[in-house]
Amino acid sequence: MRVNTWGHAAEADIHYGKAEDIVLQAYGKTVRETGTAGPTVFTLTPDGRLTASRLSAP
């Protein structure tokens, strides 16, 4: 995982699981993406804060 930040923007490159790559770009707003290898929700804020939350089973 790599997170870059600059004024009101952030970008994260995540390698998750065996073959999943996720790119998140937060330019002025928070972004979220759900990984398929987890399932896990990744959240990136414009200030560079990256969090991951595991989804509960249905």
OpenMM code with the backbone's topology and positions (N, CA, C; nanometers):
from openmm import Vec3, app, unit

residues = "MET ARG VAL ASN THR TRP GLY HIS ALA ALA GLU ALA ASP ILE HIS TYR GLY LYS ALA GLU ASP ILE VAL LEU GLN ALA TYR GLY LYS THR VAL ARG GLU THR GLY THR ALA GLY PRO THR VAL PHE THR LEU THR PRO ASP GLY ARG LEU THR ALA SER ARG LEU SER ALA PRO".split()
positions = [
    Vec3(0.0836, -0.1150, 0.0000),
    Vec3(0.0000, 0.0000, 0.0000),
    Vec3(0.0895, 0.1230, 0.0000),
    Vec3(0.0471, 0.2234, -0.0757),
    Vec3(0.1170, 0.3523, -0.0796),
    Vec3(0.0116, 0.4615, -0.0782),
    Vec3(0.0286, 0.5606, 0.0083),
    Vec3(-0.0625, 0.6748, 0.0145),
    Vec3(0.0180, 0.8015, -0.0082),
    Vec3(-0.0238, 0.8834, -0.1045),
    Vec3(0.0353, 1.0145, -0.1301),
    Vec3(-0.0678, 1.1200, -0.0940),
    Vec3(-0.0251, 1.2283, -0.0331),
    Vec3(-0.1173, 1.3371, 0.0005),
    Vec3(-0.0592, 1.4707, -0.0405),
    Vec3(-0.1462, 1.5627, -0.0709),
    Vec3(-0.1115, 1.7019, -0.0975),
    Vec3(-0.2361, 1.7840, -0.0703),
    Vec3(-0.2336, 1.9144, -0.0771),
    Vec3(-0.3434, 2.0014, -0.0371),
    Vec3(-0.4809, 1.9548, -0.0806),
    Vec3(-0.5624, 1.9090, 0.0118),
    Vec3(-0.7015, 1.8664, -0.0101),
    Vec3(-0.7141, 1.7524, -0.1106),
    Vec3(-0.6121, 1.6672, -0.1208),
    Vec3(-0.6181, 1.5544, -0.2127),
    Vec3(-0.5266, 1.4428, -0.1630),
    Vec3(-0.5676, 1.3196, -0.1924),
    Vec3(-0.4868, 1.2033, -0.1567),
    Vec3(-0.5112, 1.0938, -0.2592),
    Vec3(-0.4127, 1.0072, -0.2725),
    Vec3(-0.4257, 0.8929, -0.3621),
    Vec3(-0.3641, 0.7729, -0.2931),
    Vec3(-0.4321, 0.6576, -0.2996),
    Vec3(-0.3818, 0.5358, -0.2374),
    Vec3(-0.3783, 0.4241, -0.3406),
    Vec3(-0.2667, 0.3527, -0.3461),
    Vec3(-0.2518, 0.2326, -0.4274),
    Vec3(-0.2433, 0.1154, -0.3307),
    Vec3(-0.3385, 0.0228, -0.3418),
    Vec3(-0.3475, -0.0880, -0.2470),
    Vec3(-0.3360, -0.2194, -0.3239),
    Vec3(-0.2479, -0.3071, -0.2789),
    Vec3(-0.2443, -0.4440, -0.3302),
    Vec3(-0.3038, -0.5296, -0.2192),
    Vec3(-0.4179, -0.5934, -0.2477),
    Vec3(-0.4951, -0.6618, -0.1446),
    Vec3(-0.5226, -0.8046, -0.1890),
    Vec3(-0.5024, -0.8983, -0.1004),
    Vec3(-0.5232, -1.0376, -0.1371),
    Vec3(-0.4122, -1.0850, -0.2299),
    Vec3(-0.4421, -1.1886, -0.3085),
    Vec3(-0.3407, -1.2442, -0.3971),
    Vec3(-0.3274, -1.1687, -0.5276),
    Vec3(-0.4364, -1.1104, -0.5770),
    Vec3(-0.4289, -1.0497, -0.7107),
    Vec3(-0.5168, -0.9272, -0.7273),
    Vec3(-0.5536, -0.8607, -0.6193),
    Vec3(-0.6425, -0.7456, -0.6320),
    Vec3(-0.5660, -0.6164, -0.6094),
    Vec3(-0.5792, -0.5247, -0.7026),
    Vec3(-0.5199, -0.3921, -0.6901),
    Vec3(-0.6326, -0.2898, -0.6883),
    Vec3(-0.6262, -0.1973, -0.5951),
    Vec3(-0.7280, -0.0934, -0.5808),
    Vec3(-0.6566, 0.0413, -0.5805),
    Vec3(-0.7092, 0.1364, -0.6560),
    Vec3(-0.6586, 0.2728, -0.6558),
    Vec3(-0.7718, 0.3635, -0.6106),
    Vec3(-0.7485, 0.4395, -0.5035),
    Vec3(-0.8465, 0.5356, -0.4530),
    Vec3(-0.7906, 0.6756, -0.4721),
    Vec3(-0.8725, 0.7673, -0.5217),
    Vec3(-0.8313, 0.9059, -0.5410),
    Vec3(-0.9332, 0.9958, -0.4735),
    Vec3(-0.8906, 1.0655, -0.3681),
    Vec3(-0.9779, 1.1538, -0.2910),
    Vec3(-0.9382, 1.2975, -0.3211),
    Vec3(-1.0051, 1.3587, -0.4153),
    Vec3(-0.9780, 1.4977, -0.4520),
    Vec3(-1.0898, 1.5848, -0.3993),
    Vec3(-1.0767, 1.6289, -0.2734),
    Vec3(-1.1766, 1.7162, -0.2134),
    Vec3(-1.2924, 1.6457, -0.1481),
    Vec3(-1.3067, 1.5133, -0.1663),
    Vec3(-1.4139, 1.4401, -0.0991),
    Vec3(-1.3663, 1.2994, -0.0664),
    Vec3(-1.4302, 1.2381, 0.0326),
    Vec3(-1.3970, 1.1027, 0.0759),
    Vec3(-1.4450, 1.0020, -0.0278),
    Vec3(-1.3637, 0.9003, -0.0540),
    Vec3(-1.4015, 0.7948, -0.1484),
    Vec3(-1.3961, 0.6592, -0.0786),
    Vec3(-1.4790, 0.5657, -0.1266),
    Vec3(-1.4837, 0.4304, -0.0719),
    Vec3(-1.4885, 0.3299, -0.1863),
    Vec3(-1.4283, 0.2150, -0.1623),
    Vec3(-1.4374, 0.1049, -0.2577),
    Vec3(-1.4363, -0.0260, -0.1805),
    Vec3(-1.5163, -0.1208, -0.2253),
    Vec3(-1.5222, -0.2522, -0.1626),
    Vec3(-1.4355, -0.3492, -0.2404),
    Vec3(-1.3437, -0.4141, -0.1706),
    Vec3(-1.2591, -0.5141, -0.2337),
    Vec3(-1.3348, -0.6445, -0.2513),
    Vec3(-1.2988, -0.7216, -0.3497),
    Vec3(-1.3651, -0.8495, -0.3735),
    Vec3(-1.2958, -0.9642, -0.3017),
    Vec3(-1.1717, -0.9469, -0.2601),
    Vec3(-1.0976, -1.0546, -0.1957),
    Vec3(-1.1257, -1.0635, -0.0470),
    Vec3(-1.2116, -0.9792, 0.0102),
    Vec3(-1.2302, -0.9704, 0.1537),
    Vec3(-1.3564, -1.0274, 0.2096),
    Vec3(-1.4684, -0.9710, 0.1932),
    Vec3(-1.4871, -0.8356, 0.1407),
    Vec3(-1.4551, -0.7292, 0.2457),
    Vec3(-1.3848, -0.6282, 0.2046),
    Vec3(-1.3409, -0.5195, 0.2901),
    Vec3(-1.3707, -0.3872, 0.2216),
    Vec3(-1.4169, -0.2883, 0.2982),
    Vec3(-1.4410, -0.1547, 0.2452),
    Vec3(-1.3211, -0.0671, 0.2819),
    Vec3(-1.2587, -0.0089, 0.1807),
    Vec3(-1.1478, 0.0841, 0.2009),
    Vec3(-1.2019, 0.2256, 0.1864),
    Vec3(-1.1623, 0.3150, 0.2796),
    Vec3(-1.2063, 0.4537, 0.2773),
    Vec3(-1.0838, 0.5433, 0.2818),
    Vec3(-1.0785, 0.6405, 0.1911),
    Vec3(-0.9676, 0.7362, 0.1853),
    Vec3(-1.0238, 0.8769, 0.1931),
    Vec3(-0.9701, 0.9582, 0.2845),
    Vec3(-1.0118, 1.0974, 0.2973),
    Vec3(-0.9087, 1.1865, 0.2287),
    Vec3(-0.9476, 1.3094, 0.1907),
    Vec3(-0.8547, 1.3998, 0.1234),
    Vec3(-0.7297, 1.4338, 0.2048),
    Vec3(-0.7356, 1.4174, 0.3371),
    Vec3(-0.6172, 1.4460, 0.4191),
    Vec3(-0.5230, 1.3255, 0.4287),
    Vec3(-0.5544, 1.2166, 0.3565),
    Vec3(-0.4647, 1.1023, 0.3513),
    Vec3(-0.4943, 0.9916, 0.4495),
    Vec3(-0.6054, 0.9977, 0.5217),
    Vec3(-0.6403, 0.8925, 0.6173),
    Vec3(-0.7041, 0.7756, 0.5421),
    Vec3(-0.6413, 0.6596, 0.5511),
    Vec3(-0.6904, 0.5386, 0.4869),
    Vec3(-0.7347, 0.4408, 0.5942),
    Vec3(-0.8583, 0.3933, 0.5848),
    Vec3(-0.9086, 0.2943, 0.6793),
    Vec3(-0.9670, 0.1766, 0.6015),
    Vec3(-0.9727, 0.0623, 0.6680),
    Vec3(-1.0317, -0.0576, 0.6096),
    Vec3(-1.1265, -0.1181, 0.7119),
    Vec3(-1.2456, -0.1565, 0.6660),
    Vec3(-1.3462, -0.2181, 0.7526),
    Vec3(-1.3952, -0.3455, 0.6878),
    Vec3(-1.3907, -0.4542, 0.7621),
    Vec3(-1.4387, -0.5820, 0.7107),
    Vec3(-1.5901, -0.5847, 0.7163),
    Vec3(-1.6525, -0.6274, 0.6077),
    Vec3(-1.7979, -0.6384, 0.6035),
    Vec3(-1.8402, -0.7644, 0.6774),
    Vec3(-1.9509, -0.7542, 0.7506),
    Vec3(-2.0007, -0.8715, 0.8222),
    Vec3(-2.0744, -0.9646, 0.7271),
    Vec3(-2.0790, -1.0910, 0.7618),
    Vec3(-2.1483, -1.1898, 0.6787),
    Vec3(-2.2992, -1.1648, 0.6826),
    Vec3(-2.3671, -1.1882, 0.5697),
    Vec3(-2.5133, -1.1639, 0.5669),
    Vec3(-2.5900, -1.2587, 0.6543),
] * unit.nanometer
topology = app.Topology()
chain = topology.addChain("A")
for resn in residues:
    res = topology.addResidue(resn, chain)
    for name in ("N", "CA", "C"):
        topology.addAtom(name, app.Element.getBySymbol(name[0]), res)
